Amino acid sequence: MTEIAREPLWTSEDAARATGGEVAADWTASGVSIDSRTLAPGDLFAALKGPNHDGHDHVEAALESGAAAAMVERIGGIDVPQDRLLMVRDTVRGLRDLASFARARGSAKVCAITGSVGKTGTKEMLAAALGAQGKVAATAGNLNNHLGLPLSLARMPADCDYGVFEMGMNHAGEISPLSALARPHVAIITTVAPVHIEYFDDEEGIADAKGEIFDGLEEGGTVVLNRDNVHFDRLAERARAAGAKMVWGFGVHSFANARLLAYEPDATGARVEATIGSQHLKYRISMRGKHWALNSIAVLAAAGAMGADLDKAAAALADVMPTKGRGEYFSVALADGSIGVIDETYNASPIAMRAAFDVLAATRPGRGGRRVVVLGDMLELGKHARDEHVGLAADIKKHDFDLVFACGQYMTDILGELPNDLHGGSAATSAQLAEKVTAKLRAGDLVLVKGSAGAHMSKIIDAIRDMGDVAESGGDA
């Protein structure tokens, strides 16, 4: 297969200037990587040294795989040509230096995104909305931490029109340095909810930690906040104190200046009607769930603040599909029909669980089928864990679901709060539960599988896929 040539991203001269490092020869890199297993030919490999591994052990493999050069802080034990090395004092610091240089060398409008839920989906929508009218650099996957954000910035070409970067955290103090590095013109907080509450005294602490995204906001920047969230006023005040010129509130609230007017789900997504400031818009999204519609309004508010054409931005949202584990839909063909599956196995929290329940309730199963819920533990809830898990029983009963399976330390307690005829089965682990689930599913069923990543609910997805031929359908339920 012929490889597609990539544009130059870093010259040896610029990389050395950015990091204060030393090079012995000229080279050009077309990307940046911190993983020798996934780097593309032409990448600059950054040999990061962490508590559990040392990237210097993989420099030789990286260069053999086609890396243009490697950024290292030592050469002892590395048998490679010196002319393919960028020598720095500290490679983690070097990655941040590359990020800072990349941010400064261009004129891209930058948006930073955080929130208790919806960060990655919002990032994908905004990247698509802006990509319809300019060159965009965006976070790949969910590379949103102290290494992922610098890596994403270091990959931003100098001629980008827009940058869209996700920022995650589970402790206070983690977002502030990321924001200072990205220096966003626009910042979005999708919502604040008791996610990672194990590491905070209360929800206000989570709001304050999310508000750190304003710390690096460019003077006169714009902030987009959830107007329906109880922490709106708290965050808006902090945003203005940080120098925000404009605070957009999005939601259904009567005071929202980016407001959802109508949401009509259908077989392949939803029709949305909204006002963004004075502009009235009607458009489609290809994802089920009112939460997606609300986040799409935040996206359009941000796109407008970044100078994009809102009609083009809204039209582009129809092409954004759910990603793996975040609402992706597929069907499995059986001898007498098919099973529909909503894959929500990437992560889970109380607010995300309830949003997924709403999607399941609004989606029709096949002929004679049932709405089936397969649940794993929600992690990082601390002392609130049992109450938050058991509290989901009321939502299940409200939606009148037909069958419930559960696994994990806390989620199995939910069955004790539900009528016996809803009990599908329980187990300590997802691997043990998978066989019970597949044994009871039948043609026509619509299945929601959800739990935190650490609950490994993808094992159940894999077991269902093995039941028959799979048809991928994106968001089509």
C-alpha angles and dihedrals in degrees: 000000000000113000118232110239115239126212118257112267106172131023117201088245094055093043091052091046092049095050103029086239134140131246129187099203143011120275138154126220125201096196145005126242137179095187120069090199095062105028119125123228108273096032125135104236114216109207099212120191116215139165094272105030143018119221090206087076088065102044094102091050091048093053092045087054091057105271110162091220143334129239108220139166096207137026100197110122093009113116102195136113111280091223090070096056134093106204116209134164094239125011096205089053088044091057090052090049091053089050093050092048092048091050092051101043098064138048099234120147105236130209123191120201131198137150142136091269137004100040098128096041091049090049091051092049094048092047089053093045092052094038090065089070109023148008112291134195113196141171111277111231107323101323090150108133136087090294101028096055095051089046091052092049092046088057093056112112118227093242097056118131094201140020123200116189133178122216123197135183144167098187134048116264097033101100099046096073090044091054091046089055096046096041093200124208088204130030127194127196106188095196144314119241138151094281114140085009087150088079098047137064093226145342092274087064089056090050091052091049091051089047089064085084087080092060093086097034113138114247110273092017128153129246125201116202137176104259091195093058119099090229095058096106093045092052095041090055091050091047092054091047088054091056103266110161094196132028115195118199115204129192141067094300113124089235094051112119090200099048136181108226101173139006120189116177119205139170095289105031130300145297113237132196120191147152119231103193104307095340120100116210138185117188146142133251123195096219130086121232136068089244089066090052091051093049090049088061090053087051093053092047089053093045090053091049088053091055099257126146106256097209091056092042093052093047091053092059092074089072097054111103129191113269126231112298093006104091098310112161127212137159131223118213117224129183093265102031138312144286122228117216132195108200111210097152100122095086145331143208133159093267093046092047092055092047090052090049089054090053092049092048092052093049121083119228120221125274109306091358132135136224104247126191122202111186137186131185124295108225135213095034095122116189090358094060102102095042093048092050096045090044090068090070091078091056092049091052092046091056093045095227117184108222135015130197122185140184137177141057096297109015094066087065088069092074090065088062094051133075114266093245089065094055110111098166144288139222140172094249139025091243090058092045096049095078092050091052097049092045092060102038118104139181114293095029121134111209130197114197115189140158141120116293089251090060088066094221089161086082088069091048089053091050092051091048089055091059093079148321113330126222114194112216106168106216096347108121 
